[in-house]
């Protein structure tokens, strides 16, 4: 099993910045993809950004140029730096880790951290 713990969420004014982090523990040796998803009330959970062990990054169009994902493989941690935040960024942000070299892929989720952007 893999455990993921997020931290750094909070309240920020529109246009401000916030950094959220995720630390993985447990059976982390085979994790090769980590990322962030978010879910607002009444909406489907959506991809924000991912980063592979390569590293290759992938960003949703609505955060390109504003958010930056980074990864520390040695620490099994991933960080999302969020700049130019908008009220529509308000959501619970979930850390995600995947083992993509097996089928089916193993997928792990954190409990989420609330990010609220005031208008």
C-alpha positions as CSV (number, residue, x, y, z in Angstrom):
1,X,0.0,0.0,0.0
2,X,1.0,3.6,-0.6
3,X,-0.1,6.4,1.6
4,X,-0.3,10.0,0.4
5,X,-0.6,13.1,2.6
6,X,-1.2,16.5,1.3
7,X,-0.4,19.8,3.0
8,X,-0.3,23.5,2.2
9,X,-3.9,24.2,1.3
10,X,-5.7,27.3,2.6
11,X,-7.3,30.6,1.7
12,X,-5.7,33.0,-0.7
13,X,-6.9,36.2,-2.5
14,X,-7.4,36.1,-6.3
15,X,-4.1,36.8,-8.1
16,X,-2.1,35.3,-5.2
17,X,0.0,32.2,-4.9
18,X,-0.1,29.0,-2.9
19,X,2.1,25.9,-2.7
20,X,0.7,22.5,-1.9
21,X,2.8,19.4,-1.3
22,X,2.3,15.7,-1.2
23,X,4.4,13.1,0.6
24,X,4.2,9.4,-0.2
25,X,5.0,6.6,2.2
26,X,4.7,2.9,2.3
27,X,5.4,0.8,-0.8
28,X,6.8,3.7,-2.8
29,X,9.6,2.0,-4.7
30,X,7.6,1.4,-7.9
31,X,5.8,4.8,-8.1
32,X,6.6,6.3,-11.5
33,X,3.9,8.9,-12.0
34,X,2.6,11.5,-9.5
35,X,0.3,14.4,-9.9
36,X,-2.6,16.5,-8.7
37,X,-6.3,16.4,-9.4
38,X,-9.0,18.7,-8.1
39,X,-12.7,18.5,-7.4
40,X,-15.1,21.3,-6.8
41,X,-18.5,20.8,-5.3
42,X,-20.9,19.3,-7.8
43,X,-18.2,18.7,-10.4
44,X,-16.2,15.8,-11.6
45,X,-12.7,15.3,-10.4
46,X,-10.3,16.7,-13.0
47,X,-6.6,16.5,-13.8
48,X,-4.5,19.5,-12.9
49,X,-1.0,18.3,-13.6
50,X,1.2,15.2,-13.6
51,X,4.9,14.5,-13.6
52,X,6.7,11.2,-14.4
53,X,9.9,10.0,-13.1
54,X,11.5,11.0,-16.4
55,X,10.5,13.7,-15.8
56,X,7.7,14.6,-18.2
57,X,5.1,17.1,-17.2
58,X,1.5,17.4,-18.3
59,X,-0.8,20.3,-17.5
60,X,-4.4,20.9,-18.0
61,X,-5.0,23.8,-20.3
62,X,-6.7,25.9,-17.7
63,X,-3.5,26.0,-15.5
64,X,-0.8,26.3,-18.1
65,X,1.5,29.2,-17.4
66,X,0.2,29.6,-13.9
67,X,0.9,26.3,-12.1
68,X,4.2,24.4,-11.9
69,X,4.5,20.8,-10.8
70,X,7.8,19.4,-9.4
71,X,8.9,16.1,-8.0
72,X,11.6,14.9,-5.6
73,X,12.0,11.2,-6.4
74,X,14.3,10.5,-3.5
75,X,11.7,11.9,-1.1
76,X,8.7,10.5,-3.0
77,X,7.2,13.9,-2.9
78,X,5.4,16.2,-5.4
79,X,4.7,19.9,-5.1
80,X,2.3,22.1,-7.0
81,X,3.2,25.8,-7.1
82,X,0.1,27.8,-7.9
83,X,0.4,31.4,-9.1
84,X,-2.2,33.9,-10.4
85,X,-4.9,32.0,-8.7
86,X,-8.5,32.5,-9.7
87,X,-11.7,32.0,-7.8
88,X,-12.5,29.1,-10.2
89,X,-9.4,27.3,-8.9
90,X,-11.3,26.8,-5.6
91,X,-11.5,23.0,-5.0
92,X,-10.2,20.1,-3.0
93,X,-6.8,19.2,-4.5
94,X,-5.9,15.5,-4.4
95,X,-2.5,14.0,-4.7
96,X,-2.3,11.0,-6.9
97,X,0.4,8.3,-7.4
98,X,0.4,5.6,-10.0
99,X,2.4,2.5,-10.9
100,X,2.0,2.5,-14.7
101,X,4.4,-0.4,-15.5
102,X,1.9,-3.1,-14.5
103,X,-1.6,-3.9,-15.6
104,X,-3.9,-2.9,-14.2
105,X,-2.2,0.2,-13.0
106,X,-2.1,0.7,-9.2
107,X,-3.6,4.1,-8.3
108,X,-3.4,5.8,-4.9
109,X,-5.1,9.0,-3.6
110,X,-4.5,11.3,-0.8
111,X,-7.3,12.7,1.4
112,X,-7.2,16.1,-0.3
113,X,-6.4,19.6,0.8
114,X,-8.8,22.5,0.4
115,X,-7.7,25.5,-1.7
116,X,-10.0,28.5,-1.6
117,X,-9.5,31.6,-3.7
118,X,-11.5,34.6,-2.7
119,X,-12.8,37.0,-5.3
